[in-house]
Amino acid sequence: MFDLYNLVMSLYAPATIRWVLDVEVLPRETLLRYLDKGLSENCSEISIESGQLSIERLTELMDKIPVTKGLIVTSWIPSNFKHPNAFKYRTICYWMARWVTLDDLKSVRNADSVVLEWTNFDSKDMNEFLRYWVDCNEDMMKRIKLRIREGALIDKNILTDQLLVLEATEGGSQHYYLKKRNHKIGKLVLGRLEIVNGWRMQFSTYDSDHCPRSLAILEEMEKKAELKN
């Protein structure tokens, strides 16, 4: 297998390389050997797929994967899983994310993307996360996509409570802009919030040049709100 891989790599020079590890097929020793091989080849992303992962097995894998890599896990993850590096990777995707807490989300810094499919979050939790983002003077992530708790729908009023938001409609889709309180510090200072299908939240962040008109309007709204107070 590795001979074929080496042959292909000698013919091409891909910008990114993802190694996919199937935990349902690969025994522990083979799984770790393939992971070591991928890391030695300077792959950009590790994808762990299928089956169920024990706390011990996922901990063992995360201990080996540098936080400079991207990490995708579609395997089942125990609800009491924790790891200090779980939210330090360059890109983060957990299909089973009911173990993820608000403190985990608040700890993210300088990530390209965070994707969480099955979570225990509700509208109030996401409002708290957005309010934290507004007050945070550091860049957290370029984008986050997550699905709230199964069976729940996002309440826009709860989601945007105590937040200064600018409603906009583009291409038939309604979304909301919000800015960091101190937008002179950091790079990603403008946020674009979108509710998809009533139960999925997408939040992307941009620098001040992305949509200067929206940022200027939010600044004026902020000044007026401060005068009223």
N, C-alpha and C positions, 0 to 999 in steps of 0.2 A: 504493500500500500504506500509506504513512504517513498519507494523508488518511483512510483507513478507521480506522487506529489512533487518530488524533486525535479522530475522531468518537466512537468507542467510549469513549475516556478522558474525553470531555466529558460522557458520560451516567452513568458509574460512577466510584466512588472506591475502588478495591480497596486493601486493607491492604498487600498484597504484590504485586509485579510480577516475573515471571520472563521474561527474554528468551532464546529458544531459537535457537541458531545452528547450522545444519547445514553442517559443513565439507565434506561430500560434494557439496553442491549449490551452495554459494556460493563464487565466486572470491574471492581475497584482498582485492581492493579493496572489494567489496560486503560481505564479512564484517566488515572493519574499520569500514566506514561504518555498518552496522547496530549494531555494538558501541558506537560513539560515540553513536549515536542513543539506544540503551538507557540508557547511562550518563547522558546529558543529561536523560533523562526520570526519573532517580532510581530506576531499577529496583532491586529488592532482591536479585535473584539472576540470574546468568548461567549458562546451560546450553549446553555445547558438545557436539554430538552427531554420531554417525556417522563413517564413514571413518577415515582415519589422519592423525595430526598429526605433522609433523616437529618436531624440537627448536626450529628457528628460528621456526616458525609459533606454537607454543604459548608460547614465550618472548615473542614479540611481543604476543600476547593478554594474557598475565599481566602484562606491563609496563604495560598500559593499565587493567586491572581493579583498582580500589581494594580493599584488604584488608577494608574495611567491608562488602563485598558477600559473598553466598554464591556458591560456584563448584561447578558440577557438570560433570564431563568424562566422557562415555561413549565418546568416540573412543579409538582405539588410541594409546598413548603409548610412545615408545621406552624401552627398559630402562635407558638411561644418562641419562635426563632429570633435570635439577636446576633449581630456581629458588628464590631466597631468599624469595619470597612464597608458595610452594606450600602451606605449612601455617600461614599467618597469616590466612586468610579466616574470616569469621564462621561459615559452614558449608562443609564440605569433602566432596566426593564424587568419587572417582576409580575408574572401573570397571576400568581396567587399571592396577594399582598394584604391579607387580613391581619397579618402580624405587624404591619407598618403603623407607627404612631405619628402624631403631629410633631413630636419632638424630632423624629427621624427626618421629616420633611423640612423642618426648620433648620436642621443641621447641614443641609445641602449647600455647597459652595462651588462655584465655577464649573458646574456640570453643563454639558451640551443639552441633554434631554433626560427627563424622568418619565417613565410610563408605568402606570400601575393599573392592572385590569380589575381584579376583584379586591375591593377594600371594605373596611368597616366605617368609612367616613360618611358624614352627612353634611347638609348645607351649613350648619353652624360651625363644624370643624373647618370647612373650606373658607368660611368667612374669617375665622381666626388665622388661618394660614395666610390669606391675602393681606390682612391687617399687619401681620408680622413682616411680610414682604415690603409693604409700604414704608415701614419704619426701619428696615434693615439697611445699613450703609455699605453692605458688601454685595457683590454679584452672586446670586444663588444659582440660577439655572437659566438657560435660554428658553426652554419650554418644558411644560409639564402637562401630561394628559393622564386623567384618571377617571375611573368609574366609581360612583359613590355606592354606598351599601346596597346590596341586592334588595329589590322591592321598593326602594325609596326613589323619589324624584327631587330634583334640585328646585328649591324655592328661591327665586331671584331676589326677593325682598330680604330674605335672611342672608343670602350669599353676599349681598352688597351693603348690608347694614353697617352704618358708621364709616362707610367708604365714600370718597369723592369720586364719582364715576361719570364718564361722558358716554352716553348711548349713541351708537352709530349703526347704520345699516349699509352694508356693501354686498352687492351680488345677491340680494334677497336674504342675506343672513344678518341677524342682529347680534351685535357684540358690544363690549364695554371697554373703554380705555380708562386706565388709572395710572397715576404717577407716583414715584417715590416721594416721600415727604421732603427729603433733602436730595433733589435730583442733580445737584452740582457735584455730588460725590458718587464715584462708581461709574460704570459704563452703561449697564442695562437699566435704564431709569423709567422707561415707559412700558406699561403692561397692556396686553390685549386679551380680554376674557371672553370666552364663547361657551355657551351651553349647547350641547349636541344631543338630540333625541331625548332631552329632558333628564338624562341621568349621567351624562358624561361632561366633564369640565375640561376645557383646553385653555391654557394660559401661556402666552408667549411674551417674551420680553425683548425690548429693542433699545438701541441707543437713541440719543436725543435727535438725531438726524433722520430717523425713520419716518416720523410723522410729526414734523414741527408744528403744524397747525393745531393738531389735537393736544400736543403738549402745551402750547400757548393758551389754548382755551382752558385747560385744566389749571394752569397757573392763575388765570383770572378768576376762575371759580373758587380756587383756594383763597385768594386774597379777599373776595367778597365774603366767604364763610368766616374768615378771621375777623373781619370788620363787624360782623353780626355778633360775634362772641366778645 
